[in-house]
Amino acid sequence: MQIEVVKSKIHRVKVTGADLNYIGSITIDEALMEAANIIEGEKVQIVNINNGERLETYAIKGNRNSGDITLNGPAARRVQRGDIIIIIAYGTLDFEEAKHFKPSIIFPNENDNSLK
């Protein structure tokens, strides 16, 4: 049996922008993506702490150490600059393997989205 588990999580980062006219996705500071083991194009779930919204999109690299967290395209209607969000990526594992799997979870500085 296979189950879906949390693979990666960027816990509580501040949205720095919302670009309605972009094609789609979420732009994430490259350093945060690497620390959380998220790759460009990977499907992610966004949970907005401020309004309870949940949505799915895909990750694209932002400038390294910029603190950039920008929701693009239609997702920009579900967040505001300054909102606090959680970014989650999931993976599918064999049930027994999942019992021992350790996700990559990071807790950036909420003020500037830098790694602590």
N, C-alpha and C positions, 0 to 999 in steps of 0.2 A: 504494500500500500504506500502511496505517496501522499504527502501533506504539504501545504504551503506554510512557510514560517517566515518570520522577520529575518531578513538578510542584512539590512543596513538601515540606520536611522540617524538623521540629523535632528537632534532634539532642541526645539525652541530657538529658532533664528528669526530675525526681524526682516520683514519684506522691505526691500530698498526701492522697488519699482514695480509698476504694473503697466505693460505696454499692450494695449488693446489691438493696435495695428500690426503687431508682429504675427507671423504665421502660426505659432503655437509653442507650447512647452514651458519649462521653467529653467531659467538661467541660474546656475549655482557656481559660486566661487570654486575654481578648480582645486584649490587646496582642501576645501571642505569635501568635495567629491572624492578625492583620493583618500582622505582620512576615514571616510565612511564606506569606502569600497563601493562607490557608485560609478558606473561608466556612462559615457555619453551615449544617448539614445535609449538608456534603460528606462523602463516604465516605473514611475514612482506615484505614490499616493501623497496628497497634500492634505493636512488637517489644519484648519484655521482655528487657533485658540480663541480669537476674538469673536467669531460669529458661528462657530460650529460647522462650517462648510467642510465637506470632504470632496475631493476630486482626484482624478487620475490624469496624468500627462507623462511626458518623457523629459529626461534631463539633458541639458546642453551645458557645455563648459563656459563659465564666465572667466574673467581675468583673475589670475592667481593672486591671492591675498587682498582682493578688492572688497571682500565682504558682500559681493553682489548676490542678491536673491531677488530675481525679477520674474513675476508671472506674466506670461505672454499670451496673446490671442484671447480667446473667449474666457480663459481662466482669470484674466485680469479683471473681469467683472465680479469675481468672487472673493477678492482680497483688496485691501487698501494698503498703501505705503504705511509702514509702521506696525502693521499687524504682526503678531507672533504666530509662526507656523511650525509644524513638525513635518519632516519629509521622511517617508518610509518606502523602502524597497523590499520586496518579498522574493523568496526562492522556493522551488519545489524540491523536496528531499525525500528519500526513503524514510519511512517511519522510524526505524531503528537508528539511522544516521542522524535524524533530526533530534533525537534525545540528547545527543552530545554536541550538537552544533552550537557555536558561539557567534552571535551576530556582531557586526561592527557598529557600535553605537557611540556617537560623539555628542558632546555638550558644549557647543561654542559659546563665547561671550555674547549674551543677548543684546548688549549695547552696540557692538560694532561687527558682530558675526565672526570675530577672529577666533582661532583655536586657542584654548587656554594653555 
